[in-house]
Structure formats: C-alpha cells, structure tokens
Amino acid sequence: MKIGIDIDGCLYHWTLAANEAIEAKFGIEGLTEHTHWDYLYDSISPAQWAWLWSGDAAERVFGRTDLIFDGASLIVNDLCEYHEVHFMTHRNPELTAEITSRWLENWFHGYAGVHILQSSVPKTTLGNWDLFIDDKPDTISAFEKIGTPILVPDRLYNQGYGSYRFDSWDLVPGLVDHIFNPGIAEQQLVLEIND
C-alpha cells in the first residue's frame, strides 16, 4: 500500500512546540491545547504569528526531537516495513527541509519519501494514496471527497471530521485492518471478546 502521513499534529506535537516557542519569545502565558484550527492565530498578534513562521523560530517550532506523540514511532516504523510510506507536511521548504529531515531521521527508518510543501499545495494533488493520515479538517474533507480512506488523530480542533478516528497510535493497525481486511478485523474482535 502507498500511505501518506502528515507530520504536524499527527506525529509531531506542533501545537505544544508552537505554544512554548511563543511563550518563551514573547512572555505570553496561558496558551492551551488548540481548541480550533486557528486557535493560535486568533490568540497572538500578527507580528508574533509572522515570527512563528520565520527562520528565527524554525528550530524551536519544527525541530524538537523530544516531541513525538506516544507510540507513533513504533507503529509507523512497522508500517514502513510492509508498505510504501511517505511523510508529508505543510511547512516552508526553504526554512524547514533540513530541520524536518533531521527530526524524521531521529524517529523513523525505511520510509519512501518526504514531501515538504507550501501551504498552498493540496496534499491530494501529490499522487494516488491507498491511505492517508492527517489531522487538518480541510485536508480530511478533501481526501474523503475523492474517496481516499483517511485516518484522523483525535484532536480538539478536528472534532466531527473523519470516519476513522484514533486517540492512540496503538489503534492504527486495527483501523488499517478494518478498512482493507474487514472480515479479518471482525474475526479478531470476536476472538478477543470470547477470550
């Protein structure tokens, strides 16, 4: 299978990195987990938002090797062993390509590609995917519209989007089985219930 996996919000805890970078740089307090897609944009000034996407902030916002969602590395490395896995992210390629590559190298191996895109490039235009994993509401809707199965990590800002949601990476293999081998997944569920 050809699988596309978004980085920020799926693998990398971008909201925490961005909040902490803004708080440290500007002395802001009280930023919380993002409750809607534009939470941070709505919570800070235009100058602070511009800084967040600048070269000065890039390492702090996109390169923290201590930030990865629990279980993501193990599950994704297993997917890489059996499938063609590509990482895809909307980040400024000029400012973050090296940072992104370094972060991925720290956590993952055996993947097929990395795509670092300007935000104006829709992820749906970069090939035919058998499965995609993304957290952004607009991207979820776009993949559903073209019929690509999409797994959605459960976040406050994407409630109500996606049929296949997960709150732990440990659930992803079961969701993949359910989508592509529904009979096997149901048999396994029956076996677990009867045990």
C-alpha positions as CSV (number, residue, x, y, z in Angstrom):
1,M,0.0,0.0,0.0
2,K,1.0,3.6,-0.6
3,I,0.5,5.5,2.7
4,G,0.8,9.3,3.2
5,I,1.3,10.5,6.8
6,D,1.2,14.2,7.9
7,I,3.8,15.2,10.4
8,D,2.5,18.2,12.4
9,G,-0.4,17.2,14.7
10,C,-0.1,13.5,13.7
11,L,3.4,12.6,14.6
12,Y,4.9,15.8,15.9
13,H,3.2,17.7,18.7
14,W,3.3,21.0,16.8
15,T,0.7,22.8,18.9
16,L,2.9,22.3,22.1
17,A,6.1,23.3,20.3
18,A,4.4,26.5,18.9
19,N,2.8,27.4,22.2
20,E,6.1,27.0,24.1
21,A,8.1,28.9,21.5
22,I,5.7,31.9,21.5
23,E,5.5,31.9,25.3
24,A,9.3,31.9,25.6
25,K,9.9,34.5,23.0
26,F,7.2,37.0,24.0
27,G,6.4,36.2,27.6
28,I,2.9,35.2,26.8
29,E,1.1,33.0,29.4
30,G,-2.0,30.8,29.3
31,L,-1.8,29.3,25.8
32,T,-3.6,25.9,25.9
33,E,-4.1,22.9,23.6
34,H,-5.6,24.3,20.4
35,T,-9.4,24.1,20.6
36,H,-10.0,25.1,16.9
37,W,-7.8,25.2,13.8
38,D,-7.0,28.9,14.1
39,Y,-6.6,28.9,17.9
40,L,-3.0,30.2,17.9
41,Y,-3.6,32.7,15.1
42,D,-6.5,34.1,17.0
43,S,-4.6,34.2,20.3
44,I,-1.4,36.2,19.3
45,S,-0.6,39.3,17.3
46,P,0.2,39.4,13.6
47,A,3.8,40.2,14.4
48,Q,4.0,37.2,16.7
49,W,2.4,35.0,14.1
50,A,4.9,36.1,11.5
51,W,7.8,35.3,13.9
52,L,6.4,31.8,14.4
53,W,6.9,31.1,10.7
54,S,10.3,32.8,10.4
55,G,13.8,31.3,10.2
56,D,14.5,32.5,13.7
57,A,11.7,30.3,15.1
58,A,12.1,27.3,12.8
59,E,14.2,25.1,15.0
60,R,12.1,25.7,18.1
61,V,8.8,25.2,16.3
62,F,9.6,22.3,14.0
63,G,12.7,20.6,15.2
64,R,12.3,19.4,18.8
65,T,13.3,15.8,18.9
66,D,11.7,15.5,22.3
67,L,8.2,15.9,20.8
68,I,6.5,13.0,19.2
69,F,3.1,11.5,20.0
70,D,3.3,8.3,22.1
71,G,3.5,5.2,20.1
72,A,3.9,6.9,16.7
73,S,7.5,5.8,16.1
74,L,6.9,2.1,16.7
75,I,3.7,1.9,14.7
76,V,4.9,4.0,11.7
77,N,8.2,2.1,11.6
78,D,6.2,-1.1,11.4
79,L,4.1,0.4,8.5
80,C,7.3,1.3,6.7
81,E,8.5,-2.3,6.9
82,Y,5.5,-3.5,4.9
83,H,4.2,-0.5,2.9
84,E,5.4,2.5,0.9
85,V,5.2,5.3,3.5
86,H,5.7,8.9,2.6
87,F,5.7,11.8,5.1
88,M,4.0,15.0,4.0
89,T,3.8,18.3,5.7
90,H,2.9,22.0,5.1
91,R,6.0,23.8,6.2
92,N,8.2,26.4,4.4
93,P,10.6,24.1,2.5
94,E,13.4,26.7,2.4
95,L,13.3,27.1,6.2
96,T,12.5,23.6,7.4
97,A,13.7,21.0,5.0
98,E,16.9,20.2,6.9
99,I,15.1,20.5,10.3
100,T,12.3,18.2,9.2
101,S,14.8,15.6,7.8
102,R,16.8,15.6,11.0
103,W,13.6,15.1,13.1
104,L,12.4,12.3,10.9
105,E,15.8,10.6,11.0
106,N,15.7,10.6,14.8
107,W,12.5,8.6,14.9
108,F,11.9,6.7,11.7
109,H,13.5,4.4,9.2
110,G,12.7,2.7,5.9
111,Y,10.3,5.3,4.6
112,A,9.9,6.0,0.9
113,G,9.7,9.8,0.8
114,V,9.4,13.2,2.4
115,H,7.3,16.0,0.9
116,I,7.6,19.4,2.4
117,L,5.0,21.7,0.9
118,Q,4.0,25.3,0.9
119,S,0.5,25.6,2.4
120,S,-1.0,26.4,-1.0
121,V,-0.2,22.9,-2.4
122,P,-3.1,20.5,-1.7
123,K,-1.8,17.1,-0.4
124,T,-4.5,15.4,-2.6
125,T,-2.6,16.5,-5.7
126,L,0.6,14.6,-5.0
127,G,-0.4,11.1,-6.1
128,N,-2.8,8.4,-5.5
129,W,-2.8,7.2,-1.9
130,D,-4.3,4.0,-0.7
131,L,-4.4,5.5,2.8
132,F,-3.7,8.9,4.3
133,I,-3.3,10.0,7.9
134,D,-3.9,13.7,8.7
135,D,-5.4,16.0,11.4
136,K,-6.4,19.1,9.4
137,P,-10.1,19.4,8.8
138,D,-9.8,20.8,5.3
139,T,-7.4,18.0,4.3
140,I,-9.6,15.3,5.9
141,S,-12.6,16.6,3.9
142,A,-10.6,16.8,0.7
143,F,-9.4,13.2,0.9
144,E,-12.9,12.0,1.8
145,K,-14.3,13.8,-1.2
146,I,-12.0,11.8,-3.5
147,G,-12.7,8.5,-1.7
148,T,-9.3,8.0,-0.1
149,P,-9.5,6.4,3.3
150,I,-8.1,8.7,5.9
151,L,-7.2,8.1,9.5
152,V,-7.6,11.1,11.8
153,P,-5.9,11.5,15.1
154,D,-8.4,12.8,17.6
155,R,-7.7,16.4,18.4
156,L,-9.9,19.2,19.9
157,Y,-9.6,21.2,16.7
158,N,-10.8,18.4,14.3
159,Q,-13.9,17.1,16.2
160,G,-16.6,16.0,13.7
161,Y,-14.2,15.2,10.9
162,G,-13.3,11.8,9.6
163,S,-14.9,8.3,10.0
164,Y,-11.8,6.6,11.1
165,R,-10.5,8.4,14.2
166,F,-7.9,7.3,16.8
167,D,-6.8,8.6,20.1
168,S,-3.8,6.3,20.3
169,W,-1.3,5.2,17.7
170,D,-1.8,1.7,19.0
171,L,-5.2,1.7,17.4
172,V,-3.9,2.4,13.9
173,P,-3.0,-1.2,12.8
174,G,-6.6,-2.3,13.7
175,L,-8.1,0.6,11.8
176,V,-6.0,-0.3,8.7
177,D,-7.1,-4.0,9.0
178,H,-10.7,-2.8,9.4
179,I,-10.5,-0.7,6.2
180,F,-8.6,-3.2,4.0
181,N,-9.5,-6.6,5.5
182,P,-12.8,-6.1,7.3
183,G,-13.5,-9.8,7.6
184,I,-10.2,-10.5,9.4
185,A,-10.6,-7.5,11.7
186,E,-14.1,-8.7,12.7
187,Q,-12.8,-12.2,13.3
188,Q,-10.1,-10.9,15.5
189,L,-12.6,-8.8,17.5
190,V,-14.8,-11.8,18.1
191,L,-11.7,-13.8,19.3
192,E,-10.7,-11.1,21.7
193,I,-14.3,-10.8,23.1
194,N,-14.5,-14.6,23.5
195,D,-11.1,-14.9,25.3
